[in-house]
Amino acid sequence: EQMLQDGLAPNVVTFSAMIDACAKCGNVVRAEVWHEKMIACGIAPNAHSYSAIINACTKAGGEGGAEIAEQWLDRSENAGVESDVVIYSAVIDACGKAGDAERALRVFQRMRAKGLKPHIVAYAALARPFAYRGDWIKVESIRQSMAADGVAMNEFFLYAQLLAYAVARPRQHDRAEQCFRDALSAGMVANDHVVGALVRAVGRGRCVELMNELC
């Protein structure tokens, strides 16, 4: 604001930095205000500025955050901005944190329809809301699609898959153990989050046995 008052000309990088700052605080309203100020100054938003607002929606969380994030995706495309995997992943992440699995899947499919290849961040974000509800069948299906795309699993996806087995009723302890074995044999490292999900899936005693055997 001081820059504007001093008559200095901001550019899209300047405004995107302000939107980023609002995003880190989860302040969607302020992020939107800076976006509108940018347009009022005759500066066209780019993929980064739209992504920053969507990240603010993710940070804010809640069902409303997921809906608003998708609306901003719509706005970016209507404005002719070339959306990339980063923007779509941010929307999917917002949906995941809101527990809106169906919206996350819809956005993911929309990304695929654009000819964009998802990376591991997008896949992990998509798996998360299904994992929270214990839908291990869907999470396994997502993992199969990921493998078909040649995308390797990481600790975030492993955590989601183990969590799905843990939350499922009945609990899928055998599948969780095999998943953990396969991941470690492929060179994965079991971080605290992964171990925590494994404990929930197979029990503390069996988790200790597996850690002693495999780690």
Secondary structure, 3 states (H helix, E strand, C coil): CHHHHCCCCCCHHHHHHHHHHHHHCCCHHHHHHHHHHHHHCCCCCCHHHHHHHHHHHHHHCHHHHHHHHHHHHHHHHHCCCCCCHHHHHHHHHHHHHCCCHHHHHHHHHHHHHCCCCCCHHHHHHHHHHHHHCCCHHHHHHHHHHHHHCCCCCCHHHHHHHHHHHHHCCCCCHHHHHHHHHHHHHCCCCCCHHHHHHHHHHHCHHHHHHHHHHHC
